[in-house]
Amino acid sequence: EYVRVLVTDFDYIVDIYDYARCYILGEATVRAWDHSQVYSNRCNQAIIELYDHAYGHVGKGWVQARNSSQLWTASDAVLNGSVMCEAQHLALRQCNNT
């Protein structure tokens, strides 16, 4: 079962792991690892980084997805590695063989 994490305005990087489900409500930087999930639909200044099978649903903010992560986004994104991405109305930048 997922642990729910709420992140508001925060000056330091927040790392979430395993089966955490994180909701970003303010200006923050969140790194998601393993099978954790991140949701960001409120703040354009949010920064999200996805690693190692993490999932992101990012409507607002900036996102970088790596390794084998999965992403749904309506925001600008950078993809690196074998990332699965569904994108809407945005600029994607691919690095390596994504």
Beta strands, then each sheet from edge to edge (+ up, - down):
strand 1: 3-7
strand 2: 13-16
strand 3: 20-24
strand 4: 29-32
strand 5: 37-40
strand 6: 47-50
strand 7: 55-58
strand 8: 62-66
strand 9: 70-73
strand 10: 77-80
strand 11: 84-87
strand 12: 92-95
sheet 1: 1+ 3+ 5+ 7+ 9+ 11+
sheet 2: 2+ 4+ 6+ 8+ 10+ 12+
end
